[in-house]
Amino acid sequence: MLEDRLEVLKTLNDNFNINQRELAKRTNMSLGKINSVLKEFTEEGFINRIENNRGILYKVTEKGMKFLEENLESAKNTRLKLHEEEKKSIKQAVILAAGRADDFGKPVGMLEIQDFKLIDRTLNILKENGVTKIVIVTGYKSEEYEEYFKNSKNVKLVKSDIYKWTGTMHSLSLAKEYVDDDFLLIENDLIFERRAIKELVESPERDCILFTNESGSGDEAFVEIRDNHLFKMSKDIHQFNRIDGEMIGITKISYKLYQMMLEEFKGNVNPYLNYEYVLLDVARNYNIGFVKIDDLAWGDADTLKEYEKIKNHLYPTIRRRELSYEINSIKKIVCEALKVNENDITEVTSAGGMTNKNYRICVKGTRYILRVAGTGTDRMINRNTEMFNSAIASEKGFNVEVPYFNLETGVKISKFIENAETLTHRSIKKEENLKQVTKILRDLHECKDFHMDNEFNMFRELEKYEEILKKDNGDFFEDYDEVRSKVMALEDELKRCNAVSVPSHNDLVSENFVKDTEGRIYLIDWEYSGTNDDMWDLAALSLENEFTEDDIELMFRLYFDGEKVDENTRRRLLIHQICQDFLWAVWTLIKEAEGDDFGTYGIDRYNRAKEYLKRL
């Protein structure tokens, strides 16, 4: 019977890793009948028979999918599963910004609220959630976007010359040159709570719309959900049996669904067609999921009246909610980490941070610093070795006490030093401070029972960073290959210079030295720690803190306790200075590919590496 054939084919589509016996069980058919149907499907080209170490499996072919689609009228409530693979990380976003904004005389994304532009807030939220490849489709006053993003490496602009006479699906279709994976689709006139993007990105559904309760604005795009999937979407309230909420203009779309939408759009004769209706047309036969956030604070600045409302009322509400949400999230982390009650936490205050987010917290009268690892840092940092080395460093008295470290999340809680002074480029050069800093480094390097189980090898780190940059589609420097070959040759040069291998910190920016009220200096943040040549730390100390030649001489005098420094040691220092400038220049390229702006920092370090190469 047709119904049986459809049931078998649908079950195979929904469950790729399934054998004949399990298939018979799920469809309530005999094993003999299942084998007969599978044989027919194989002969008709509806399935492919795959043998692997799990046995014989079956995959529905495009022909089989077409057969299912054509026969869905006999089972109207059936929706096909579009993907074998479940949740996928999102790295791309398309922002639709072509529409006219006559009320403002500029693109809506360029409107300012307090001290930021709408487009910048959206980009910052995306970056916080690991979305770093951005395509903005422009049209109206496109030159403003072109000027604003002219130096941005991770934002691609696509211009619609016919935005006046087309809908949003045309704009979305223009992004196809740059879209190569699942992505978020966002309308540029929106402002919303940060949790909207977070919940959409974390949803296991690869295709899903975001909606909330009805706003009553009079311009709502209503949504109806049936059988746990998107059923209907329209601005015409008369089309609905029931209304489940209002779509706000943020959607997660898989690459496969996007291709299907583009295919559907090929035959379009209505230039004003909007993307949500193409999505709905394609979704009639497939499971399109949803994320509903009740009571989400959001708005769209499509008129002057709405813009004023956002500035005066909505954004202050969003900020209060986000601050409350952030504090509550931190309290939850602390409660789980330190096994305390929420009432025991009397302070949560932001303590800055670039790559990571830091908070000062007070628990039962004791203050700590809590670190929340930044998105994507696990690609460059091994949290296992950081935890191990940090613990030993604390035990040996180099580091502050670290009562909690979570390997999976990178959350770290360290003891807070009351009234501490964080050293600066200037203060670290004072002889009283530099004397203690060099003693810390010498003691660390000579610590025989500080058994680090990892090596910080600059050349292997560089290879890792290069792979990350390639995956991020970042750009290398113009003469990179030529300079790289010279830098990589330094690995053998270090061996000839009899480089040693000792416990090392490897990241000696001044901010990692903290001085307590009694004058004792601690060395914190052991993310990059590992065994290395002793001159790496001294090279880092000199470079990161802008030492002059006189400063370097004093550093040597203090570190070696007045003993004369041989040429071999000086050569190793110079080699490590070159290597560090080169490595951190590539690190900067990665961060810029992720959406950070470091100005000329990266190219300056790269050029200095080239200059220092001439000194060898």
GIDA-V752506 format. One record per backbone hydrogen bond with DSSP energy under -0.5 kcal/mol. CO is the residue of the C=O (numbers start at 0). NH is the residue of the N-H. If there is no record, write none. Layout:
CO:NH / CO:NH
This chain:
0:4 / 1:5 / 2:6 / 3:7 / 4:8 / 5:9 / 6:10 / 7:11 / 8:12 / 9:13 / 10:14 / 15:17 / 15:57 / 18:22 / 19:23 / 20:24 / 21:25 / 22:26 / 23:27 / 23:28 / 29:33 / 30:34 / 31:35 / 32:36 / 33:37 / 34:38 / 35:39 / 36:40 / 37:41 / 38:42 / 39:43 / 40:44 / 40:45 / 40:46 / 41:44 / 45:60 / 47:49 / 47:58 / 49:56 / 51:54 / 54:51 / 54:56 / 56:49 / 58:47 / 60:64 / 61:65 / 62:66 / 63:67 / 64:68 / 65:69 / 66:70 / 67:70 / 68:71 / 70:73 / 71:74 / 72:75 / 74:77 / 79:81 / 79:286 / 88:90 / 90:131 / 90:132 / 91:183 / 92:134 / 93:95 / 93:185 / 94:96 / 94:136 / 95:187 / 96:138 / 97:139 / 100:103 / 100:104 / 100:105 / 106:109 / 107:110 / 108:118 / 110:117 / 112:115 / 115:112 / 116:120 / 117:121 / 118:122 / 119:123 / 120:124 / 121:125 / 122:126 / 123:127 / 124:128 / 125:128 / 125:130 / 126:129 / 129:131 / 131:133 / 132:92 / 133:155 / 134:94 / 134:136 / 135:137 / 135:157 / 136:96 / 137:159 / 138:141 / 140:143 / 140:144 / 141:145 / 142:146 / 143:147 / 144:148 / 146:149 / 148:151 / 153:133 / 153:155 / 155:135 / 157:137 / 158:160 / 159:162 / 161:164 / 162:165 / 166:169 / 166:170 / 167:171 / 168:172 / 169:173 / 170:173 / 170:174 / 171:174 / 172:175 / 173:176 / 174:177 / 174:178 / 177:179 / 181:90 / 181:91 / 182:252 / 183:93 / 183:185 / 184:250 / 185:95 / 186:189 / 188:300 / 190:298 / 192:195 / 193:196 / 193:197 / 194:198 / 195:199 / 196:200 / 197:201 / 198:202 / 199:202 / 206:288 / 207:251 / 208:210 / 208:290 / 209:247 / 210:292 / 211:245 / 219:221 / 220:246 / 221:233 / 222:243 / 222:244 / 223:230 / 223:231 / 225:228 / 228:225 / 231:223 / 233:221 / 234:236 / 235:238 / 236:239 / 244:222 / 245:211 / 246:220 / 248:186 / 249:209 / 250:184 / 250:252 / 251:207 / 252:182 / 253:257 / 254:258 / 255:259 / 256:260 / 257:261 / 258:262 / 259:263 / 260:264 / 261:265 / 262:265 / 262:266 / 263:266 / 264:267 / 268:270 / 269:272 / 270:166 / 272:168 / 272:169 / 273:276 / 273:277 / 274:278 / 275:279 / 276:280 / 277:281 / 278:282 / 279:283 / 280:283 / 281:284 / 282:285 / 284:79 / 285:287 / 286:288 / 287:229 / 288:208 / 290:210 / 290:292 / 291:293 / 292:295 / 295:297 / 296:192 / 298:190 / 299:301 / 302:306 / 303:307 / 304:308 / 305:309 / 306:310 / 307:311 / 308:312 / 308:313 / 309:314 / 312:316 / 313:317 / 314:318 / 315:319 / 316:320 / 317:321 / 318:322 / 319:323 / 320:324 / 321:325 / 322:326 / 323:327 / 324:328 / 325:329 / 326:330 / 327:331 / 328:332 / 329:333 / 330:334 / 331:335 / 332:336 / 333:337 / 334:338 / 334:339 / 340:343 / 341:344 / 343:345 / 343:363 / 346:361 / 348:359 / 351:357 / 356:371 / 357:350 / 358:360 / 358:369 / 359:348 / 360:367 / 361:345 / 361:346 / 362:365 / 365:362 / 366:415 / 367:360 / 367:369 / 368:413 / 369:358 / 370:372 / 370:411 / 371:356 / 373:376 / 375:378 / 376:379 / 376:380 / 380:382 / 381:385 / 382:386 / 383:387 / 384:388 / 385:389 / 386:390 / 387:391 / 388:392 / 389:393 / 390:394 / 391:395 / 392:397 / 392:398 / 393:396 / 397:522 / 400:402 / 400:414 / 403:412 / 404:406 / 405:409 / 410:405 / 411:370 / 411:413 / 412:403 / 413:368 / 415:417 / 416:419 / 419:421 / 420:422 / 420:514 / 423:427 / 425:428 / 426:429 / 429:432 / 429:433 / 430:434 / 431:435 / 432:436 / 433:437 / 434:438 / 435:439 / 436:440 / 437:441 / 438:442 / 439:443 / 440:444 / 441:445 / 443:446 / 445:447 / 446:449 / 448:450 / 449:451 / 453:530 / 454:456 / 455:457 / 456:460 / 457:461 / 458:462 / 459:463 / 460:464 / 461:465 / 462:466 / 463:467 / 464:468 / 465:469 / 466:470 / 467:471 / 468:473 / 469:472 / 476:479 / 478:482 / 479:483 / 480:484 / 481:485 / 482:486 / 483:487 / 484:488 / 486:489 / 487:490 / 488:491 / 488:492 / 489:493 / 490:494 / 491:495 / 492:496 / 493:498 / 494:497 / 501:531 / 503:529 / 506:508 / 508:511 / 509:512 / 511:513 / 511:523 / 512:422 / 513:521 / 514:420 / 515:518 / 519:515 / 521:513 / 521:523 / 525:528 / 529:503 / 530:455 / 531:501 / 532:535 / 532:536 / 533:537 / 534:538 / 535:539 / 536:540 / 537:541 / 538:542 / 539:543 / 540:544 / 541:546 / 542:545 / 547:551 / 548:552 / 549:553 / 550:554 / 551:555 / 552:556 / 553:557 / 554:558 / 555:559 / 556:561 / 557:560 / 559:562 / 563:565 / 565:569 / 566:570 / 567:571 / 568:572 / 569:573 / 570:574 / 571:575 / 572:576 / 573:577 / 574:578 / 575:579 / 576:580 / 577:581 / 578:582 / 579:583 / 580:584 / 581:585 / 582:586 / 583:587 / 584:588 / 585:589 / 586:590 / 587:591 / 588:592 / 589:593 / 590:595 / 591:594 / 595:597 / 597:600 / 599:603 / 600:604 / 601:605 / 602:606 / 603:607 / 604:608 / 605:609 / 606:610 / 607:611 / 608:612 / 609:613 / 610:613 / 611:614 / 611:615 / 612:615
